[in-house]
Amino acid sequence: MNRFFRKFRLVSIDVFIYHMVKHNEFQLPKFKYTIQRENIHNKTRFFIKDLNTLVHESYVFKKVFLLKSIHKNGPVIGDCFTNKKYRGQSIYPYVINSVAKWLLESTCNEVFVVVNKTNESSIKGIEKAGFVKLASIKAKRWLWFYSKREINYFNRK
């Protein structure tokens, strides 16, 4: 029951939003893993397994309410995880770059990644994958409502 009530608490949000509008090729020499895909309700899971060990997984969400704060809409790559044993091999940037390529070629003209500002290793991987920082958002969230938003844009033309 406690888990149920946690969904109703007020949450502080302090994130960067990255985007990609044109695919930037990401090369890894001798990449031995195959990225698999499965649809789960309103999201798609992209993952890599080495025998029975989960190496990496990333999800694509069709709709994220936070993007409305910057007047954007599109798929968001998130909830990414790389097994500690496999970190440092550029698997994360390779996967999100491959996912962005698939999305840009098939369904949309812009792909987003939302990342916590304190997650330095993910930020490094996102930038290595070719995503560009679009905005930062600081806000309070209750359910899917956002208040006290502070939005800063980067490289706005």
C-alpha positions as CSV (number, residue, x, y, z in Angstrom):
1,M,0.0,0.0,0.0
2,N,2.9,2.4,0.8
3,R,4.1,2.0,-2.8
4,F,0.7,3.2,-4.0
5,F,0.8,6.4,-2.0
6,R,4.4,7.3,-3.2
7,K,2.9,8.0,-6.6
8,F,0.9,10.9,-5.1
9,R,3.9,12.7,-3.5
10,L,5.3,16.0,-4.7
11,V,8.6,15.4,-6.6
12,S,11.4,17.9,-7.4
13,I,12.6,17.7,-11.0
14,D,16.0,19.1,-12.0
15,V,16.8,17.7,-15.5
16,F,18.5,18.4,-18.8
17,I,16.6,17.7,-22.0
18,Y,18.7,16.6,-25.0
19,H,17.5,16.1,-28.5
20,M,18.6,14.8,-31.9
21,V,16.9,16.0,-35.2
22,K,19.4,14.5,-37.6
23,H,21.1,11.2,-37.0
24,N,24.8,11.4,-36.1
25,E,26.5,8.1,-36.9
26,F,28.2,6.5,-33.9
27,Q,30.9,3.8,-34.7
28,L,32.1,1.1,-32.4
29,P,34.8,-1.2,-33.7
30,K,33.8,-4.9,-33.6
31,F,30.5,-4.4,-31.6
32,K,29.6,-8.0,-30.8
33,Y,26.1,-7.4,-29.4
34,T,22.8,-7.4,-31.1
35,I,20.1,-4.9,-29.9
36,Q,16.8,-6.5,-29.4
37,R,13.4,-4.8,-29.2
38,E,10.1,-5.5,-27.6
39,N,6.9,-3.5,-27.2
40,I,5.4,-3.1,-23.7
41,H,2.1,-1.2,-23.6
42,N,3.0,2.5,-24.2
43,K,6.7,2.0,-24.4
44,T,9.3,0.0,-26.3
45,R,12.2,-1.8,-24.6
46,F,15.6,-2.0,-26.4
47,F,18.0,-4.4,-24.7
48,I,21.2,-6.5,-25.1
49,K,21.8,-9.8,-23.5
50,D,25.1,-11.7,-23.3
51,L,24.0,-15.4,-22.8
52,N,21.5,-15.0,-20.0
53,T,23.0,-11.8,-18.6
54,L,21.3,-8.4,-19.2
55,V,24.0,-6.1,-20.6
56,H,21.9,-3.0,-21.2
57,E,18.3,-1.8,-21.5
58,S,16.7,1.4,-22.6
59,Y,13.1,2.4,-23.1
60,V,11.4,4.7,-25.5
61,F,8.3,6.4,-24.2
62,K,5.9,7.7,-26.8
63,K,4.7,10.7,-24.7
64,V,6.3,12.5,-21.7
65,F,4.3,15.4,-20.2
66,L,7.5,17.2,-19.2
67,L,8.2,18.1,-22.9
68,K,5.1,20.2,-23.0
69,S,7.0,22.6,-20.7
70,I,9.3,23.5,-23.7
71,H,6.5,23.2,-26.3
72,K,7.9,19.9,-27.7
73,N,6.4,16.5,-28.4
74,G,8.1,13.3,-29.4
75,P,9.6,10.0,-28.3
76,V,11.8,10.1,-25.2
77,I,14.6,7.6,-24.5
78,G,14.9,6.9,-20.8
79,D,15.2,4.5,-17.9
80,C,18.5,3.3,-19.3
81,F,20.6,0.8,-17.4
82,T,24.0,-0.8,-18.2
83,N,25.2,-3.8,-16.1
84,K,28.3,-2.7,-14.1
85,K,30.3,-5.6,-15.6
86,Y,29.9,-4.1,-19.1
87,R,30.3,-0.3,-18.3
88,G,33.1,1.6,-20.0
89,Q,32.6,-0.1,-23.4
90,S,30.5,2.7,-25.0
91,I,27.4,0.4,-25.0
92,Y,25.1,3.0,-23.7
93,P,25.9,5.7,-26.3
94,Y,25.9,3.1,-29.0
95,V,22.4,1.8,-28.0
96,I,20.7,5.2,-27.7
97,N,22.3,6.4,-30.9
98,S,21.0,3.3,-32.7
99,V,17.5,3.8,-31.2
100,A,17.5,7.4,-32.3
101,K,18.5,6.4,-35.8
102,W,15.6,3.8,-35.9
103,L,13.1,6.4,-34.6
104,L,14.3,9.2,-36.9
105,E,14.1,6.9,-40.0
106,S,10.8,5.4,-39.1
107,T,8.4,7.5,-37.0
108,C,9.5,11.0,-36.1
109,N,11.6,14.0,-36.8
110,E,13.0,14.6,-33.3
111,V,14.1,12.3,-30.5
112,F,14.6,13.4,-26.8
113,V,16.5,12.2,-23.8
114,V,15.7,13.5,-20.3
115,V,18.5,13.1,-17.7
116,N,19.0,14.2,-14.1
117,K,21.5,17.0,-14.0
118,T,23.6,15.1,-11.4
119,N,24.0,12.0,-13.6
120,E,27.4,12.9,-15.0
121,S,28.1,9.4,-16.6
122,S,24.8,9.4,-18.4
123,I,25.3,13.0,-19.6
124,K,28.7,12.0,-21.0
125,G,27.2,9.0,-22.8
126,I,24.3,11.1,-24.2
127,E,26.7,13.7,-25.6
128,K,29.0,11.0,-27.0
129,A,26.0,9.5,-28.8
130,G,25.4,12.8,-30.6
131,F,22.6,14.3,-28.7
132,V,22.6,18.1,-28.2
133,K,21.5,19.9,-25.0
134,L,18.2,21.7,-25.7
135,A,17.0,22.9,-22.3
136,S,17.2,22.5,-18.5
137,I,14.0,22.3,-16.4
138,K,13.6,22.7,-12.7
139,A,10.1,22.1,-11.4
140,K,7.8,20.5,-8.9
141,R,5.7,17.6,-10.1
142,W,2.6,16.1,-8.7
143,L,1.2,13.2,-10.8
144,W,1.5,14.7,-14.3
145,F,1.2,18.3,-13.3
146,Y,4.2,20.6,-13.2
147,S,4.5,23.8,-11.2
148,K,7.2,26.4,-10.3
149,R,8.9,25.7,-13.6
150,E,12.3,27.3,-14.3
151,I,13.3,26.7,-18.0
152,N,16.6,27.6,-19.6
153,Y,17.3,27.0,-23.2
154,F,20.7,26.2,-24.8
155,N,21.9,27.1,-28.3
156,R,18.5,28.4,-29.2
157,K,18.3,29.8,-32.8
